[in-house]
Amino acid sequence: MATLTIRRLPETVVARIKDLAARRGHSMEEEVRALLEQRYAQRATVLTRIQRRWADLPPVTGEQLDDWIEEGR
């Protein structure tokens, strides 16, 4: 596994990460790792997440879509 060093990170950002880590019961390193993994998830993982979210939405008819387009949604 790789090691990453980040220099000149603003103190406000560091404070926010520390706060978030404390609230979640993580170390700062664990929190940054989770944030990076979440942000740069593999495409398949992202697509699966999107599919799950879409599955929970009610079905939409073509007529509804046409109405929305007319309304400028």
C-alpha positions in Angstrom: 0.0 0.0 0.0 1.1 3.6 -0.7 1.8 6.3 1.8 0.6 9.9 1.1 1.9 13.0 2.7 0.0 16.3 2.3 1.8 19.5 3.1 0.4 23.0 3.7 -3.2 21.8 4.4 -5.2 24.7 5.9 -5.8 24.4 9.7 -9.5 24.9 9.1 -9.6 21.7 7.0 -7.6 19.8 9.5 -9.9 20.9 12.3 -13.0 19.8 10.3 -11.4 16.4 9.6 -10.5 15.9 13.2 -14.0 16.9 14.3 -15.6 14.5 11.9 -13.2 11.7 12.9 -13.9 12.2 16.6 -17.7 12.1 16.0 -17.4 8.9 14.1 -14.9 7.4 16.6 -12.1 7.2 14.0 -8.6 8.4 14.0 -7.8 11.2 11.6 -6.0 8.8 9.4 -8.9 6.5 9.2 -11.3 9.3 8.4 -9.1 10.7 5.6 -8.7 7.2 4.2 -12.5 6.7 4.2 -13.1 10.1 2.6 -10.6 9.3 -0.2 -12.0 5.8 -0.8 -15.5 7.2 -0.9 -14.5 10.0 -3.3 -12.5 7.8 -5.6 -14.7 4.6 -5.5 -14.4 2.3 -8.4 -16.9 2.9 -11.3 -18.7 -0.4 -10.6 -19.3 0.6 -7.0 -20.7 4.0 -8.0 -22.9 2.4 -10.6 -24.3 -0.1 -8.1 -25.0 2.7 -5.7 -26.9 4.7 -8.4 -28.9 1.6 -9.4 -29.9 1.0 -5.7 -31.1 4.6 -5.4 -33.0 4.5 -8.7 -34.7 1.2 -7.6 -36.3 3.0 -4.7 -37.9 5.7 -6.9 -41.5 5.3 -8.1 -41.9 4.4 -11.8 -42.3 7.3 -14.2 -44.4 7.2 -17.4 -43.4 8.6 -20.7 -46.3 11.0 -20.4 -45.0 12.3 -17.0 -41.6 12.9 -18.6 -43.2 14.8 -21.5 -45.1 17.0 -19.0 -41.9 17.7 -17.0 -40.0 18.6 -20.2 -42.8 21.0 -21.1 -42.7 22.5 -17.5 -38.9 22.9 -17.9 -38.0 20.6 -15.0 
